Amino acid sequence: MNPKEKIKEILRKLIKEYPRPKTALTFKTPFELLVATILSAQTTDVHVNKVTESLFKKYKSAKDYAEVPLDVLRKDISSINFYNNKAKHIQASAKMLIERFNATVPKTMDELTSLPGVARKTANIVLSDVYGVYEGIAVDTHVKRLSLRLGLTNHDDPVKIEKDLMEITPKGEWGNLSHLLILHGRKICQAKNPRHQECVLYDICPSRNI
Ligand code: SF4
């Protein structure tokens, strides 16, 4: 099976397991997803959702985040890993959105990654989940681990992994692929003790004996 056939088979099998792949982060607006995704680095989506439940009631717009004293914002997200930097990035992004993008979350990779604290992973999530725009594939820790185990890449660097995945995956599936690998990584192909015997990818996985 060549790599393009293999990725189609992976998508076919995983979509049966997870019929509605989407982010586990809770949001109602593009800016809320941007904030939630910045908060989610090194933090579980469950914990981010707990924090944003009250955060999104308190802060309704980019202007609210831009104008609040930084110490207050820091305190509001202080149970999140790296809250100090994340508060700075969220406030700086909110200010830049107002100054350069008419307070609207932009729709291109270049514009999104010009925001403080927004790298390709965050930009890909926002572009695909909010706008249905596919400029790349979000590579988080699960996507990285599964891509390596499934033999879809030999690289460790997320940007190189993303490039390898983009070369073999139909563009319309870029968003789905990321979500499906994340869901499967959480449920079955966990970092420690992957559950090979329960895995629908067992037959086509070169790491089934690890
Ligand atoms: S067979 Fe094992 S290593 Fe391969 S994807 Fe499934 S759980 Fe992960």
Residues whose N, C-alpha, C, O or C-beta is under 5 A from the ligand:
A	BS01	SF4	R149 I188 C189 P194 R195 H196 C199 L201 Y202 C205 S207 R208
